[in-house]
């Protein structure tokens, strides 16, 4: 979930930074936000495992702090080694870094506002958000919708994995735009 919250955080953080430094600030803050959320999620999973195995919570927290501190040194060093040794970010190279383009575009959207989004994107998001709030107000219906929503999300991600893999093996770049047509 850290990646999803990080993408949502782009809009808010880039908007707060303003037009002048919004893209860079949005990217930096989102990276920080994703890291914090990811570490928090992992720590909660470790606490759950520690509870099941009767491990001391202090030992779990201390080991997580030590691992995080080591990661703050090792990760940038390995990144700069990798970045200087290979052509990272070249669209025609071996390491294309496609997520960098996606995250940069999300930050640009956050800075420029909703005018760059497709025509009905904001309306659809607002309607689905309203539907979600309406269902959560009725707890009985919300409990019945949990498996359906979870299955839909998992199935959607899983269905695209196979075509994306086939396109990747054939060295075909899928189009980045989605088009909604009238029935």
C-alpha positions as CSV (number, residue, x, y, z in Angstrom):
1,X,0.0,0.0,0.0
2,X,3.0,2.3,0.4
3,X,3.2,2.8,-3.3
4,X,-0.5,3.7,-3.6
5,X,-0.4,6.1,-0.8
6,X,2.8,7.6,-2.2
7,X,1.1,8.2,-5.5
8,X,-1.8,9.9,-3.8
9,X,0.7,11.9,-1.7
10,X,2.2,13.3,-4.9
11,X,-0.8,15.5,-5.6
12,X,-1.0,17.0,-2.2
13,X,2.7,17.5,-1.7
14,X,3.3,18.9,-5.1
15,X,0.4,21.3,-4.8
16,X,1.7,22.5,-1.4
17,X,5.2,23.1,-2.9
18,X,3.8,25.4,-5.7
19,X,4.7,25.7,-9.4
20,X,8.3,26.8,-9.0
21,X,9.7,23.8,-7.2
22,X,6.6,21.6,-7.2
23,X,7.8,18.7,-9.3
24,X,11.1,18.2,-7.5
25,X,9.6,18.8,-4.1
26,X,6.8,16.4,-4.9
27,X,9.1,13.7,-6.0
28,X,11.4,14.1,-3.0
29,X,8.5,14.2,-0.5
30,X,6.8,11.3,-2.1
31,X,9.9,9.2,-1.9
32,X,10.2,10.1,1.8
33,X,6.5,9.4,2.3
34,X,6.7,6.0,0.6
35,X,9.7,5.0,2.6
36,X,8.1,6.0,5.9
37,X,4.9,4.2,5.1
38,X,6.7,1.1,3.8
39,X,8.9,0.9,6.9
40,X,5.8,1.3,9.1
41,X,4.0,-1.5,7.3
42,X,6.9,-3.8,7.5
43,X,7.4,-3.0,11.2
44,X,3.8,-3.8,11.9
45,X,4.2,-7.1,10.1
46,X,7.3,-7.9,12.2
47,X,5.4,-7.0,15.4
48,X,2.7,-9.5,14.4
49,X,5.2,-12.2,13.7
50,X,7.1,-11.3,16.9
51,X,3.8,-11.6,18.8
52,X,3.2,-15.1,17.3
53,X,6.7,-16.3,18.1
54,X,6.8,-14.6,21.5
55,X,9.7,-12.3,20.6
56,X,10.4,-9.2,22.6
57,X,8.9,-6.1,21.0
58,X,12.0,-4.1,22.1
59,X,14.2,-6.5,20.3
60,X,12.1,-6.2,17.2
61,X,12.1,-2.4,17.3
62,X,15.8,-2.2,18.0
63,X,16.7,-4.5,15.1
64,X,14.4,-2.5,12.8
65,X,16.1,0.7,13.9
66,X,19.5,-0.8,13.2
67,X,18.4,-2.1,9.8
68,X,17.0,1.3,8.9
69,X,20.1,3.1,9.9
70,X,22.3,0.7,7.8
71,X,19.9,1.1,4.9
72,X,20.3,4.9,5.0
73,X,24.0,4.4,4.3
74,X,24.0,1.3,2.1
75,X,21.1,2.3,-0.2
76,X,22.4,5.6,-1.5
77,X,25.9,4.1,-2.0
78,X,24.6,1.2,-4.0
79,X,22.3,3.5,-6.0
80,X,25.2,5.8,-6.9
81,X,27.4,2.8,-7.8
82,X,24.6,1.4,-10.0
83,X,23.8,4.8,-11.5
84,X,27.4,5.5,-12.4
85,X,28.1,2.0,-13.8
86,X,25.0,1.8,-16.0
87,X,22.9,4.0,-18.2
88,X,19.9,4.4,-16.0
89,X,16.9,6.2,-17.3
90,X,17.8,6.0,-21.0
91,X,14.6,4.9,-22.9
92,X,16.6,2.9,-25.3
93,X,19.0,1.4,-22.7
94,X,18.8,-1.7,-20.6
95,X,17.6,0.1,-17.4
96,X,14.8,2.3,-18.7
97,X,13.4,3.3,-15.3
98,X,9.7,3.5,-16.4
99,X,8.4,4.3,-12.9
100,X,10.5,7.5,-12.9
101,X,8.5,8.8,-15.9
102,X,5.2,7.9,-14.2
103,X,6.1,9.5,-10.9
104,X,7.4,12.6,-12.7
105,X,4.1,12.9,-14.6
106,X,2.2,12.5,-11.4
107,X,4.1,15.3,-9.8
108,X,3.5,17.5,-12.8
109,X,-0.2,16.7,-12.5
110,X,-0.1,17.8,-8.9
111,X,1.6,21.1,-9.7
112,X,-0.5,21.9,-12.8
113,X,-3.8,20.9,-11.2
114,X,-6.6,18.7,-12.6
115,X,-6.8,20.5,-15.9
116,X,-4.3,18.0,-17.5
117,X,-6.3,14.9,-16.5
118,X,-8.6,13.2,-19.0
119,X,-12.1,14.7,-19.4
120,X,-14.2,12.6,-17.0
121,X,-11.4,11.3,-14.7
122,X,-12.2,13.7,-11.8
123,X,-15.9,13.1,-12.0
124,X,-15.4,9.3,-12.0
125,X,-13.1,9.5,-9.0
126,X,-15.6,11.7,-7.1
127,X,-18.5,9.3,-7.9
128,X,-16.6,6.2,-6.8
129,X,-15.4,8.0,-3.6
130,X,-19.0,9.0,-2.9
131,X,-20.1,5.4,-3.5
132,X,-17.4,4.1,-1.1
133,X,-18.4,6.5,1.6
134,X,-22.1,5.6,1.1
135,X,-21.3,1.9,1.5
136,X,-19.0,2.4,4.6
137,X,-21.9,4.3,6.4
138,X,-23.9,1.1,6.3
139,X,-21.6,-1.4,8.2
140,X,-23.6,-4.5,7.1
141,X,-23.3,-3.6,3.4
142,X,-19.6,-2.7,3.9
143,X,-18.8,-6.2,5.3
144,X,-20.5,-7.8,2.4
145,X,-18.5,-5.6,-0.1
146,X,-15.0,-6.4,1.3
147,X,-14.5,-9.7,-0.5
148,X,-15.9,-8.3,-3.8
149,X,-13.7,-5.2,-3.7
150,X,-10.6,-7.1,-2.7
151,X,-11.2,-9.7,-5.4
152,X,-11.6,-7.0,-8.0
153,X,-8.4,-5.3,-7.0
154,X,-6.4,-8.5,-7.0
155,X,-7.9,-9.8,-10.2
156,X,-7.4,-6.5,-12.0
157,X,-3.7,-6.5,-11.1
158,X,-3.3,-10.2,-11.9
159,X,-5.1,-9.9,-15.2
160,X,-2.7,-7.2,-16.5
161,X,0.4,-9.1,-15.4
162,X,0.3,-11.7,-18.1
163,X,-0.2,-9.3,-21.1
164,X,2.4,-6.9,-19.7
165,X,4.9,-9.8,-19.4
166,X,4.2,-10.9,-23.0
167,X,4.5,-7.4,-24.3
168,X,7.8,-7.0,-22.3
169,X,9.2,-10.2,-23.7
170,X,8.3,-9.1,-27.3
171,X,10.0,-5.7,-26.5
172,X,6.7,-3.8,-27.2
173,X,5.9,-0.8,-25.2
174,X,2.2,-0.7,-24.3
175,X,0.4,2.6,-24.8
176,X,0.2,4.8,-21.7
177,X,-3.3,6.2,-22.4
178,X,-6.7,4.7,-21.8
179,X,-9.8,5.5,-23.8
180,X,-13.4,5.3,-22.6
181,X,-15.9,4.8,-25.4
182,X,-19.7,5.1,-25.4
183,X,-21.5,1.8,-25.5
